[in-house]
Amino acid sequence: MDVSKACESRFSCRKYTGEDVGNGLIEQCLECARLAPSALNKQPWKFYVTRGDLKAKIAKETQMFGANGFTDQAPVLVVVTVKPKLADKMADKIKHQDFSSIDLGIAVQSFCLKAADLGLGTCIIGWVNCKNVDKLLPLSLGEKTKLVISLGYPACEQPPRRRKSMEETAVYLS
Ligand SMILES: Cc1cc2nc3c(=O)[nH]c(=O)nc-3n(C[C@H](O)[C@H](O)[C@H](O)COP(=O)(O)O)c2cc1C
């Protein structure tokens, strides 16, 4: 699948068949995430692939304000953590930019695009009780949960895209 096709076919999948996804496929998604660019090449992310009882506990921590009930159905939840290095923190202070969150977003998108390429469904989940998820994982000092990605075989069609127009989102200048 070419890049345009992957961008077009990725969507937030909120209904899954429940069939497990093999680690071989997940590894291909993780490899695309691993290749993502990052500020100062710090690669401040880590992806935790969870199934079974641990996944069920993490699912509960994504179900805030009645949202994200579909995480019970997804066979795999991938928790993405960030551990900013000192250089990142200094760059953030000087540039007033949260580089590690930008880095993580790029890696997560690479993961999701490869999943789409493989016919898998994903949803990036930001409404997460991150502090509680931290307690469920073997994190190192300074490492924090940022996002969860649900992963599985889609049990729904891709809905129509709702996007701003090209004119609203891009400007050519010279
Ligand atoms: C940082 C981030 C956090 C998100 N959090 C959630 C979430 O908690 N629950 C959810 O159902 N979708 C979540 N989404 C998915 C967005 O709602 C979705 O990407 C957007 O509506 C566009 O739809 P599409 O992904 O199908 O193109 C999140 C997306 C991003 C990038």
PDBQT file of the ligand as one rigid body, heavy atoms in Angstrom, charges set to zero:
ROOT
HETATM    1  C1  LIG A 201      -4.341  12.739  20.612  1.00  0.00    +0.000 C 
HETATM    2  C2  LIG A 201      -5.646  12.050  20.219  1.00  0.00    +0.000 A 
HETATM    3  C3  LIG A 201      -6.506  11.646  21.221  1.00  0.00    +0.000 A 
HETATM    4  C4  LIG A 201      -7.704  10.979  20.876  1.00  0.00    +0.000 A 
HETATM    5  N1  LIG A 201      -8.503  10.488  21.889  1.00  0.00    +0.000 NA
HETATM    6  C5  LIG A 201      -9.582   9.747  21.555  1.00  0.00    +0.000 A 
HETATM    7  C6  LIG A 201     -10.350   9.109  22.579  1.00  0.00    +0.000 A 
HETATM    8  O1  LIG A 201     -10.073   9.194  23.783  1.00  0.00    +0.000 OA
HETATM    9  N2  LIG A 201     -11.433   8.371  22.191  1.00  0.00    +0.000 N 
HETATM   10  C7  LIG A 201     -11.782   8.212  20.865  1.00  0.00    +0.000 A 
HETATM   11  O2  LIG A 201     -12.760   7.517  20.598  1.00  0.00    +0.000 OA
HETATM   12  N3  LIG A 201     -11.071   8.810  19.877  1.00  0.00    +0.000 NA
HETATM   13  C8  LIG A 201      -9.977   9.561  20.192  1.00  0.00    +0.000 A 
HETATM   14  N4  LIG A 201      -9.213  10.109  19.186  1.00  0.00    +0.000 N 
HETATM   15  C9  LIG A 201      -9.582   9.898  17.785  1.00  0.00    +0.000 C 
HETATM   16  C10 LIG A 201     -10.156  11.179  17.158  1.00  0.00    +0.000 C 
HETATM   17  O3  LIG A 201     -11.446  11.413  17.655  1.00  0.00    +0.000 OA
HETATM   18  C11 LIG A 201     -10.152  11.003  15.627  1.00  0.00    +0.000 C 
HETATM   19  O4  LIG A 201      -8.826  10.856  15.167  1.00  0.00    +0.000 OA
HETATM   20  C12 LIG A 201     -10.800  12.169  14.879  1.00  0.00    +0.000 C 
HETATM   21  O5  LIG A 201     -12.150  12.313  15.219  1.00  0.00    +0.000 OA
HETATM   22  C13 LIG A 201     -10.700  11.984  13.354  1.00  0.00    +0.000 C 
HETATM   23  O6  LIG A 201     -11.310  10.793  12.956  1.00  0.00    +0.000 OA
HETATM   24  P1  LIG A 201     -10.493   9.634  12.200  1.00  0.00    +0.000 P 
HETATM   25  O7  LIG A 201      -9.341   9.225  13.077  1.00  0.00    +0.000 OA
HETATM   26  O8  LIG A 201     -11.474   8.516  12.008  1.00  0.00    +0.000 OA
HETATM   27  O9  LIG A 201     -10.000  10.165  10.891  1.00  0.00    +0.000 OA
HETATM   28  C14 LIG A 201      -8.034  10.768  19.508  1.00  0.00    +0.000 A 
HETATM   29  C15 LIG A 201      -7.134  11.195  18.516  1.00  0.00    +0.000 A 
HETATM   30  C16 LIG A 201      -5.963  11.805  18.855  1.00  0.00    +0.000 A 
HETATM   31  C17 LIG A 201      -4.992  12.193  17.752  1.00  0.00    +0.000 C 
ENDROOT
TORSDOF 0
